[in-house]
Amino acid sequence: MAPAAASSSLALALLCACLLAGAALGGRVDVGDMLMMDRFRTWQAEHNRMYATATERLRRFEVYRRNVEYIEATNRRGGLSYELGENQFTDLTSDEFRAMYTMSPGQVVAVREAMQQLITTRAGPVGEGRNSNYSDDYVVQVPDSVDWRTKGAVTPVKNQYTCGSCWAFSTVASIEGLHKINTGHLVSLSEQELVDCSHTPPNDGCEGGLPSAAMEWIARNGGLTTESDYPYENKQGKCKLDKTRNHAVKIRGGKAVEPNNEDALERAVARQPVTVLINASAGAFQHYKSGVLSGTCDPIYDHAVTAVGYGADAGGRKYWIVKNSWGETWGEKGYVRMERRINAKEGMCGIAIAPHYPVM
């Protein structure tokens, strides 16, 4: 069947289902439902979303409708510094979204325990002992704004899909940036090598992990290969040992930025992209479209991303520029701006709790 015919058939099937449901309930069919269903069909085509059964399609339609109602109600509130919108996650419940695109609950606990150990020991350079202080080797004065994308130090936004490998993408993005800054060459590196091969606790493939542990593994391994040499597969596989010997980029390890200190994080980001852990479970994050994300957000973390700059909008609201790994159809072409310099020491959604960066 041709795509156009298939799309028309799907629309007719969904419409008939609504008509039958309305008749069975002895009521009239709501025109709003019909318009919403047409909107859902357009969304399906845009995101190439197909469902196995008519029952599943109707269930996803209800989830989609509830999410659209939440998005529109939020945007109508006014006075917000950001806007929500439809994206590839609009047919997922918040629980499904968290399960598919953030770290698993068990792995979150393991990551938090590992981070607490780093904070307790004031870990410094990975591979140089666990008793050194956090880095303070940045100049005190930093520019008002930084955007490493404009300096060619950031590769295009990538997509982790349903594998909880955010930790690998965050790690790789920070190393790609530092390599460009040091050598002048931007090289896309392999997240899959980390997913398959980096099992330094608490790293666990698609279940989640910690960028600092990934940097430690890369330093011990002698380097990391390119994305083209070891491409991403959206699943954990057997480590390809021959690929781990292809060292496109080498690092000495990593350093932790002083936690709960946005001043220190600014100094770090002014010098290079930095990995950060955030809370991505809030409803606003799932449906974020544009603007400076602000408001209430618990300072916990279940997702790793990369701070690639900072600045302020026309109204003077300060923000972090954060590269995500959910593809370019989410947020501002794959990025989110998160409010900077808030009253909480942990930063927006915990962004200042556990920053880390590679060293060469």
C-alpha atoms as one frame of an Amber mdcrd trajectory, in Angstrom:
protein
   0.000   0.000   0.000   1.278   3.488  -0.866   2.232   5.737   2.076  -0.576
   8.196   1.337  -3.141   5.409   1.160  -1.824   3.825   4.331  -2.016   7.180
   6.124  -5.602   7.716   4.940  -6.579   4.220   6.033  -5.109   4.812   9.469
  -6.981   8.086   9.825 -10.219   6.402   8.768  -9.674   3.540  11.216  -9.047
   5.912  14.088 -12.026   8.048  13.135 -14.291   5.019  12.967 -13.019   3.885
  16.365 -13.977   7.248  17.839 -17.401   7.171  16.171 -18.084   3.673  17.465
 -16.922   4.611  20.940 -19.207   7.644  20.934 -22.156   5.616  19.693 -21.567
   2.912  22.289 -21.695   5.520  25.024 -24.888   6.938  23.599 -23.314  10.344
  23.058 -22.295  12.548  20.213 -18.810  12.540  18.794 -16.789  15.519  20.019
 -15.421  17.634  17.177 -12.417  18.445  19.366 -11.576  14.746  19.520 -11.704
  14.527  15.739  -9.410  17.529  15.374  -7.034  16.134  17.981  -6.967  12.808
  16.161  -6.078  14.530  12.926  -3.327  16.361  14.780  -2.125  13.023  16.179
  -2.039  11.545  12.685   0.113  14.445  11.499   2.423  13.953  14.473   2.709
  10.222  13.653   3.749  10.958  10.098   6.271  13.577  11.203   7.953  11.213
  13.668   7.439   8.025  11.629   5.591   6.400  14.517   3.724   3.157  13.814
   1.808   0.905  16.223   1.225  -2.819  16.063  -2.513  -2.821  16.785  -5.512
  -0.516  16.694  -5.779  -0.840  20.464  -2.230   0.385  20.921  -2.858   3.279
  18.522  -5.863   4.391  20.540  -3.927   4.082  23.801  -1.097   6.163  22.384
  -3.612   8.701  21.113  -4.936   9.162  24.662  -1.411   9.619  26.023  -0.660
  12.076  23.226  -3.822  14.051  23.954  -3.059  14.311  27.675   0.464  15.491
  26.926  -0.749  18.078  24.417  -3.256  19.362  26.977  -0.441  19.651  29.548
   1.806  21.435  27.041  -0.865  23.937  26.040  -2.005  24.560  29.606   1.590
  25.254  30.648   2.203  27.630  27.754  -1.038  29.508  28.532   0.143  30.312
  32.046   2.207  33.208  30.778   5.282  34.716  32.335   7.398  31.649  31.656
  10.918  31.971  30.305  10.509  28.820  28.217   7.999  27.119  25.947   6.898
  23.508  25.760   6.009  21.731  22.537   5.404  18.440  20.801   8.394  16.248
  20.033   9.271  12.579  19.624   8.246  11.896  23.241   4.660  13.188  23.063
   3.077   9.729  22.963   4.926   8.575  26.109   3.770   8.826  29.709   6.197
  10.437  32.130   6.984   7.014  33.616   7.693   5.543  30.172   9.865   8.506
  29.281  11.951   8.160  32.443  12.325   4.412  31.953  13.452   4.763  28.349
  15.579   7.914  28.306  17.133   8.359  31.739  19.213   6.081  33.949  17.485
   3.121  35.588  16.544   3.643  39.268  19.087   1.090  40.470  21.835   2.668
  38.421  20.902   6.134  39.675  21.554   4.882  43.212  24.912   3.417  42.163
  25.901   6.666  40.433  24.902   8.748  43.449  26.927   6.528  45.766  29.952
   6.823  43.485  29.552  10.593  43.302  29.221  10.836  47.075  32.512   8.995
  47.410  34.149  11.525  45.078  32.699  14.424  47.059  33.738  12.904  50.384
  37.318  12.306  49.247  37.498  15.596  47.273  38.778  13.658  44.311  40.988
  15.496  41.871  42.697  14.269  38.723  41.683  10.736  37.864  44.709   8.466
  38.008  46.613  10.845  40.301  45.238   9.631  43.615  41.982  10.159  45.428
  43.165  12.787  47.901  43.938  15.782  45.693  41.707  18.833  45.709  39.297
  19.881  43.024  40.828  21.862  40.235  41.146  25.602  40.695  43.515  26.188
  37.805  41.138  28.466  35.909  41.531  32.210  35.665  39.351  34.098  38.133
  37.844  36.416  35.517  35.731  34.793  32.823  33.918  36.277  29.829  30.261
  37.242  30.121  29.318  34.547  27.618  30.861  31.457  26.053  29.564  29.191
  23.298  31.908  26.421  22.200  29.630  25.680  19.240  30.679  28.955  17.612
  34.313  27.942  18.041  33.796  24.654  16.203  34.415  22.551  19.301  31.081
  20.721  19.372  30.009  17.893  17.057  26.393  17.725  15.795  23.821  16.546
  18.341  23.682  12.760  18.545  20.916  10.381  19.648  21.217   7.757  22.371
  17.725   6.440  21.491  16.331   4.074  24.152  19.700   2.979  25.539  20.496
   4.712  28.848  23.950   5.659  27.577  23.760   9.383  28.303  26.926   9.067
  30.402  28.874   7.910  27.331  27.537  10.725  25.127  28.309  13.339  27.775
  31.844  12.006  28.223  32.513  11.868  24.491  31.201  15.398  23.875  33.544
  16.833  26.501  36.566  15.000  25.044  35.661  15.982  21.477  35.612  19.604
  22.617  38.940  19.458  24.424  40.598  17.690  21.487  39.403  20.437  19.124
  40.620  23.161  21.501  44.052  21.556  21.856  44.642  20.387  18.283  42.319
  22.388  16.054  40.669  19.188  14.782  37.080  18.200  15.612  36.730  14.412
  15.614  33.509  12.515  16.344  34.364   9.837  18.891  32.776   6.508  19.791
  30.114   6.268  22.469  29.621   2.597  21.637  33.162   1.746  22.740  32.297
   3.062  26.188  28.928   1.301  26.275  30.518  -2.043  25.365  33.863  -1.825
  27.093  33.887   0.671  29.987  32.742  -1.290  33.015  34.516   0.813  35.626
  31.921   1.029  38.441  29.253   2.327  38.253  29.241   2.187  34.430  26.796
  -0.405  33.115  26.116   0.037  29.421  22.518   0.992  28.661  21.576   1.047
  32.338  23.588   4.183  33.063  26.992   5.315  34.236  29.244   8.148  35.320
  31.401  10.348  33.052  34.254  10.503  35.581  34.483   6.700  35.587  34.395
   6.681  31.784  37.299   9.141  31.663  39.216   6.931  34.059  38.661   3.938
  31.771  39.719   5.877  28.646  42.939   6.976  30.356  43.753   3.390  31.383
  42.869   2.085  27.932  45.213   4.552  26.277  42.549   6.420  24.310  39.260
   6.229  22.444  38.475   5.451  18.824  36.231   7.300  16.372  32.487   6.965
  15.903  33.000   5.749  12.345  35.401   3.022  13.527  33.079   1.827  16.317
  29.556   3.096  15.441  26.659   3.433  17.837  24.152   0.546  17.985  21.584
   1.577  20.633  22.383  -1.498  22.732  25.209  -2.962  24.758  27.253  -5.561
  22.932  30.431  -7.537  23.382  33.497  -5.318  23.591  35.402  -5.253  20.294
  38.884  -5.469  21.739  40.604  -4.796  18.430  38.801  -1.447  18.198  39.898
  -0.432  21.702  43.486  -0.327  20.445  42.651   2.313  17.814  43.387   5.483
  19.747  42.109   8.512  17.829  42.207  10.679  20.966  44.061  10.224  24.248
  43.418  11.773  27.660  45.312  11.637  30.954  42.102  11.370  32.934  39.583
  13.788  34.342  39.088  16.412  37.022  36.081  17.294  39.115  34.830  20.859
  39.374  34.113  21.949  42.935  30.527  20.783  43.580  27.613  23.125  44.284
  29.509  26.131  42.979  28.282  27.805  39.801  31.258  30.214  39.925  33.607
  27.253  39.617  31.474  25.710  36.878  31.581  28.948  34.891  35.359  29.030
  35.130  35.510  25.442  33.910  33.098  25.939  31.002  34.943  29.094  29.967
  37.908  26.844  29.230  36.247  23.726  27.749  32.985  21.731  27.554  32.153
  20.051  30.877  30.051  16.993  31.735  27.213  17.619  34.183  24.550  15.467
  35.827  20.973  16.762  35.967  17.421  15.813  36.857  15.704  15.161  33.527
  12.569  13.568  34.999  10.522  16.744  35.374   7.593  17.039  32.963   8.924
  20.278  31.538  12.114  18.523  30.454  10.285  15.849  28.476   8.335  18.466
  26.509  10.883  21.308  26.460  10.911  23.205  23.168  12.717  26.519  23.585
  13.717  29.330  25.917  15.448  29.318  29.292  14.225  26.417  31.414  13.498
  27.749  34.888  11.324  27.127  37.915  11.103  24.300  40.430  13.315  21.302
  39.710  14.612  18.958  42.398  18.440  18.903  42.611  18.769  15.199  41.946
  20.310  13.581  38.912  19.375  10.775  36.561  20.833  12.009  33.272  24.248
  13.126  31.992  24.654  15.994  29.524  27.368  18.451  28.497  27.616  22.156
  29.335  29.068  23.780  26.212  28.626  27.414  27.143  26.660  30.038  29.009
  25.125  33.451  28.406  22.082  35.626  29.051  18.909  36.352  27.084  17.618
  39.771  26.023  15.910  40.193  29.390  19.112  39.497  31.298  18.150  35.992
  32.454  21.348  33.975  32.706  21.539  30.452  31.334  23.718  27.438  30.660
  23.947  26.047  27.104  23.531  22.290  27.450  24.033  19.692  24.733  21.713
  16.705  25.113  21.740  13.302  23.398  18.100  12.923  22.334  18.510  14.029
  18.731  17.751  17.367  17.084  13.943  17.050  17.232  14.039  17.710  20.993
  14.467  21.190  22.436  16.428  23.831  20.574  17.748  21.486  17.893  18.971
  19.117  20.593  20.033  21.746  23.147  18.441  23.162  26.273  19.175  26.456
  27.953  18.936  26.040  31.727  18.723  28.962  34.125  22.082  29.958  35.598
  22.874  31.667  38.885  19.745  30.578  40.744  19.454  30.806  44.524  20.035
  27.077  45.117  23.722  26.167  45.401  23.114  22.956  43.411  22.054  24.947
  40.373  19.057  24.342  38.118  18.067  20.656  38.254  21.328  19.895  40.093
  23.598  21.006  37.249  26.323  22.183  39.650  26.372  19.071  41.866  28.867
  16.931  39.967  30.602  18.601  36.976  33.608  16.826  35.484  35.987  17.495
  32.600  38.768  15.622  30.780  42.438  16.552  30.857  45.075  15.859  28.219
